[in-house]
Structures are given as structure tokens and as C-alpha cells.
């Protein structure tokens, strides 16, 4: 089992359930695939089914399920765009509330895909800032 400090930084700032989900899935994936990127991707996929990235941490989603086209498709042969933890399948109203929380400028005139992209960029900035990058 990975030590707490081995968790990705965004998960260390997230609810305990998100941390446990990542740890259990990662441990299982390591047994199947070995340590490495594939195990990390598998663990994050499990987290994304129940949580969405908001700023520099993960928050519970209102519903369980895939967060973007890649998560819905699955498998290496069916690569699709990922939304970096943003729940791209959420309603536009929900995305607007997340954008408001992150103080995304110009959000009121954005389309749903534009909101997803803007939230993803805001999340990346918040994560870099929290890491001290």
C-alpha cells in the first residue's frame, strides 16, 4: 500500500474517501500491471467516477459515472480526449457553478465545451500554485 506521502498532491488535499479509492485501486492495479503509469491512470480513472477536480483538489460529484468521453469508452484502442478531472458530462449549470467557484473570467458567455476547457486550465493553475511551481 502506498504511503500517504506517495499520494498525488491533489489527492492529499482531497476527502479521505477519494484517497482510499485511489489507494485501493492503485494497489490492485500494481498487482495486475506492475508499478508505473498504467497503475496511476487506472487509479485516477476510479477517482474520476466519483469525484471531480475543482481547483487543487477533488470533490465528490453529484452522481457516479464517467466524467468524460475517455472514461466512458475505456481501453487503449479507444483513446479519446480527457477533461483532466473536470466532469465534462455534468450539466452546464453545474459547470457554471464550478467556474464561479474558481472565478473563471468570461464564464457567463461560454459554451459548455468552453467551460470545460476553462475549468481545466483554472484547475491546472490552482494545482501549480498549491505545489509551489
ABEGO torsion letter per residue (X at the ends): XBBAAABBAAAAABBAAAAAAAAAAAAAAAAAAEBEAAAAAAAAAAAAAABBBBEABBBBBABBEBABAAAAAEEAABBBBBAGGBBAABBAAAAAAAAAAAGBBGAAABBAAAAAAAAAAAAAAAAAAAAGX
